[in-house]
Amino acid sequence: MTTSRSNRGERITDVRVDDRTLSADLADGRTITVPLNWYPRLLHASPAQRANWQLCGGGFGVHWPDIDEDLSSEGFLRGAPAPLGRTSGAA
C-alpha cells in the first residue's frame, strides 16, 4: 500500500502568470512552468486578477480569490490541466 505524503520541498514560494504561462517556484529550487491555456479561468482573467493570488494549504496550493481558482503544486508536478468544462466560476 502506498500513501501520498507532501514533500516540504514542493511548497510553493512564488507564482508568476503572464499571457501564455503560469510559473510556480518551489521551496526546493525548482520552477514549474505550465501553459496558461490549461487553466481557462486564469487565461480569461485580467492581469490584476491573475496578480491577486495567495498561498493556501500550508503552501502547497495557490488560490485566486477574484476568479475562485485553486491549484496545487501536486497538480503542477503531475502536469494536470483543469478538468474539461471548468471555465466559469462554477466548480
C-alpha positions in Angstrom: 0.0 0.0 0.0 1.3 3.4 -0.9 0.5 6.7 0.8 0.7 10.2 -0.5 2.9 12.4 1.6 3.6 16.1 0.8 7.2 16.8 0.3 8.2 20.1 2.0 10.3 21.0 -1.0 7.2 21.0 -3.1 5.8 24.0 -1.2 5.2 27.0 -3.5 7.2 30.1 -2.7 6.2 32.4 -5.6 3.8 32.5 -8.6 4.0 34.4 -11.9 1.4 34.5 -14.5 1.7 36.1 -17.9 -0.4 35.9 -21.1 1.0 32.4 -22.0 2.3 30.7 -18.9 2.0 30.1 -15.2 5.2 29.6 -13.3 5.5 28.4 -9.7 8.7 28.4 -7.7 9.1 25.6 -5.3 10.9 25.6 -2.0 13.5 23.1 -3.3 14.6 25.4 -6.0 12.6 24.0 -8.9 10.4 26.2 -11.1 7.4 24.6 -12.7 6.0 26.3 -15.8 2.8 25.2 -17.5 0.7 26.6 -20.4 -1.9 29.1 -19.2 -4.5 27.6 -21.5 -4.6 24.6 -19.2 -6.4 26.9 -16.7 -9.2 28.8 -18.6 -10.2 30.9 -15.5 -6.7 32.3 -15.4 -6.4 32.6 -19.2 -9.5 34.8 -19.3 -8.8 36.7 -16.1 -7.4 40.3 -16.2 -3.8 40.9 -15.3 -4.9 42.4 -11.9 -7.0 39.2 -11.2 -4.0 37.0 -12.1 -1.7 39.0 -9.8 -4.1 38.7 -6.8 -3.2 35.3 -5.5 -2.4 33.8 -2.1 -0.8 30.7 -0.8 -3.1 28.1 0.8 -3.0 24.5 2.0 0.2 25.1 4.0 2.0 26.5 1.0 1.1 23.5 -1.3 -1.7 25.4 -3.0 -2.5 28.7 -4.7 -5.8 30.5 -4.5 -7.0 33.3 -6.8 -10.0 34.8 -4.9 -11.2 37.1 -7.7 -11.8 34.1 -10.0 -12.3 31.3 -7.4 -9.4 29.2 -8.8 -7.4 26.8 -6.7 -4.3 25.0 -7.9 -1.7 22.8 -6.2 2.0 22.1 -6.6 1.0 18.4 -6.8 -1.1 19.2 -9.9 1.7 21.2 -11.5 4.1 18.4 -10.9 1.7 15.8 -12.4 1.1 18.0 -15.4 -2.7 18.1 -14.7 -4.7 20.7 -16.6 -8.1 21.9 -15.2 -10.9 19.4 -15.9 -12.9 20.0 -19.1 -15.8 22.3 -18.7 -14.4 24.1 -15.8 -14.2 27.6 -17.4 -16.6 29.7 -15.3 -16.9 30.4 -11.6 -18.9 27.2 -11.1 -16.7 24.4 -9.7 
